[in-house]
Amino acid sequence: MNIGEFKLNKGRILGWIATRTIDLPKLALRPVESENELAPAFEIIAPNVGGRVVQVGALWAAVAKRTGEVFYQGHVDDPSMPEPLPIALFGSIEEGFRAAWRRQERDDFGPTLRTSRNDAPSGRGGGDDYGFGDSTANENGELSSQGAAADLDDEVQF
């Protein structure tokens, strides 16, 4: 379902996204300059209620499996939204982009598709902990005397 569009205007990529409950009339795509291959292609930015420009999302380049078409996918997100809005942009900078939305099945925590974390560097989310480390609670919900809880000090200085 198409929910918005972006067009080149005076050297900037400007656009909007609107649904029944969300109206984002002033969005812009700011290209990300990075040599990191995992960096997004664009940041999605918008003015906040005070007029300050803030980042509300990011888009990564992707390739359609069937057609080979390059498109951009990511999320618009803000603490005021109940959940991130997944979007994909199809088109080109010169001709403009159509913003599309597709409902994604979600589990209780995390994205629909997870990449393998077994290859993650040590201390960066190996196994199924998704980067949060071991729990400090035992199966009864009490503070455990083993694992991560054993590293906690009795007294925390502020």
Summary of the structure (lengths in Angstrom):
residues: 158
radius of gyration: 20.3
end to end distance: 50.5
largest distance: 61.3
contacts: 325
relative contact order: 0.13
helix: 3%
strand: 41%
